[in-house]
Amino acid sequence: MRYPTAKRWAVELIGTLPRHAAYLHQRTAGRIGSLARLIRQTAITAICDGTERITKTSLEAVQLDHLAEEHRRPRTRRPATPA
């Protein structure tokens, strides 16, 4: 039996996300709103560009909210100011 495109795509999506669980948590700072935006935007892009796949590369292409993006950047130590 063939699934309609939307159902087939949803089934594939469910299989894709667990593979990226650690990345998704790190990328979104564990925030559900950031996660929802990341998945939604990546899915829309995948549908519009015809790939119909969510990959780590496509996830990385999405810009998230300020807090999630700040959490993503490596922290650098500032030099100590002279007393």
KEKEDREN-372458 format. One line per 3 residues: number of its first residue (from 1); their letters; for each residue x, y, z of C-alpha. Coordinates in steps of 0.2 Angstrom, whole numbers, plus 5000, padded with zeros to 4 digits. Example, Ala and Ser with C-alpha at 12.3 -4.5 7.8 and 13.67 -1.06 7.14 Angstrom:
1 = AS = 5062 4978 5039  5068 4995 5036
***
This chain:
1 = MRY = 5000 5000 5000  5007 5017 4995  5005 5031 5008
4 = PTA = 4999 5048 5001  5014 5060 5001  5010 5069 5017
7 = KRW = 5008 5052 5027  5024 5045 5019  5034 5060 5023
10 = AVE = 5027 5061 5041  5032 5042 5044  5050 5046 5037
13 = LIG = 5051 5061 5048  5047 5051 5063  5062 5040 5059
16 = TLP = 5074 5054 5055  5072 5064 5071  5078 5052 5084
19 = RHA = 5095 5050 5075  5098 5068 5078  5091 5069 5096
22 = AYL = 5107 5075 5104  5110 5088 5091  5093 5094 5092
25 = HQR = 5094 5096 5111  5111 5105 5110  5105 5116 5095
28 = TAG = 5089 5122 5103  5096 5123 5121  5082 5111 5126
31 = RIG = 5068 5123 5122  5052 5116 5115  5048 5132 5106
34 = SLA = 5065 5132 5097  5063 5114 5093  5046 5116 5085
37 = RLI = 5052 5131 5075  5068 5121 5069  5058 5106 5064
40 = RQT = 5044 5116 5056  5056 5127 5046  5066 5113 5040
43 = AIT = 5051 5103 5035  5044 5118 5025  5061 5120 5016
46 = AIC = 5062 5102 5012  5045 5102 5004  5048 5118 4994
49 = DGT = 5065 5113 4987  5058 5095 4983  5071 5085 4993
52 = ERI = 5058 5080 5006  5071 5075 5018  5077 5082 5034
55 = TKT = 5096 5081 5036  5108 5088 5048  5114 5100 5035
58 = SLE = 5096 5106 5032  5094 5108 5051  5110 5119 5052
61 = AVQ = 5103 5130 5038  5089 5137 5049  5092 5152 5060
64 = LDH = 5083 5151 5077  5079 5163 5091  5093 5173 5100
67 = LAE = 5094 5162 5115  5096 5146 5105  5109 5154 5094
70 = EHR = 5119 5161 5108  5118 5144 5117  5125 5136 5101
73 = RPR = 5140 5147 5100  5156 5141 5109  5160 5153 5123
76 = TRR = 5176 5161 5123  5185 5168 5139  5187 5186 5139
79 = PAT = 5204 5192 5145  5205 5198 5163  5205 5216 5165
82 = PA = 5219 5224 5175  5215 5229 5192
***
